[in-house]
Amino acid sequence: MRLFKFSFLVLILFHANCIQSQNLVKNPSFENFEDCPKELGNVTTDVRSWSRATEGTSDYFNECSSKMGVPENFNGTQTAAFGKGYAGMYLLAPNNYREYLQGELNQTLKKNKRYGVTFYLSLSEKSILAIQELGILLSEKRIDVQSTKVIGGESFINGKSLKNYSYKKAYNPKFYIDKKGWMKVYVEIIAKGKENFITIGNFKDNSNTKTEKTKGTKSASYYYLDMVSVMSIESDFYDNLEVDKVYALKNVLFPIDEYKLNNKSKFDLKVLYNQLKKNPELFIAIHAHTDNQGAKSYNKSLSVNRAKSVANYLIKLGVKEKRIQWYGHGDEKPAVDNLTPEDKRKNRRAEFVLSKRRFAPSANRGSFAETRFEEDN
């Protein structure tokens, strides 16, 4: 078990995206407490730097307790992923009852800065339902909603709608269903600036929450939570970009015969957009490609649609149309030989080139020619 815990810690500290090692969450694994827990709904009173965001009674468990113990407690059996304690909350219950966990950050987040959020979940043994999605919300002020019901959607939090916050969904297509082990959750969020708190929970009502049935005795979704981290991503692929150099869009890889962007691709483009916003003098050309499956004419048409979908999303984010053009190359310029399914996946890509020169008026969007520029006067 100690090796198991150490492995998780290594994953957090050395994330592949070069995250800074400092965790900005105070008391991230719920080890610092005022009193050994003796009763339900005790997070706000017992755990330092953590509270509930509503009147829903989130819980705290520790090895020191007999009633709110680890590993045995009222919702089943689970050892801590880290240390001796963890928190628990209902992410779905009858009549839209909800519980949320709210933690303090030891540093205010910076505007347009990218942060990685990590935590670990385990579904309690007695829960019948596993959910597919939960939410992470970053806020400037402490949230204190006088209700036990779901918050989010059309409701307001501290006088603001959910869309006014830095908010990200943590989606699992296979559902958060593991009752024996701990499931790692990781998302990246671009801060709006001035955030001092993180709140974790289910911000959808029962009718809009997708669930999967499991063996249990309670018609609800109760989860244990451990080791919450918010870390600044210091090294970013889109930092220090050079002009007139071809860059592959890191997370924009298209499925076969498709040109629509998924959420991962859109997040990647938001990061690129922030760089374009900081450098309004730059122009960008999008170049999209296909693998060698299919007719040449079809592949060229598909690649144009892929390039156009990338360009249109950047325009939607705020890039002015005069700063962007797009081009499709079909299967004419593979990044690697189309020998294996993985090679083909790598070739279904999009790339971009930055320039300080304006686009020539005669350059046609959607053509298969090379990008053409004219010199600034």
Buried (B, 14 or more C-beta within 10 A) or exposed (E): EEEEBEEBEEEBBEBEBEBBEEBBBBBBBBBBBEEBBEEBBBBEEBBEBBBBBBBBBBBBBBEBBEEBBBEEBBBBBBBBBBBBBBBBBBBBBEEBBBBBBBBBBEEEBBEBBBBBBBBBBBBBBBBBBBBBBBBBBBBBEEBEBEEBBBBBEEBEBBEEEBEEBBBBEBBBEEBBBBBEEBBBBBBBBBBBEBBBBBBBBBBBBBEEBEBBEBEBEBEBBBBBBBBBBBBBBBEBBBEEBEEEEEBBBBBBBBEEEEBEBBEEBBBBBBBBBBBBEEEEEBBBBBBBBBBBBBEEEBBBBBBBBBBBBBBBBBBEBEBEEEBBBBBBBBBBBBEEEBEEEEBBBBBBBBBBBBBEBBBEEEBEBBBEEEBBBEEEE
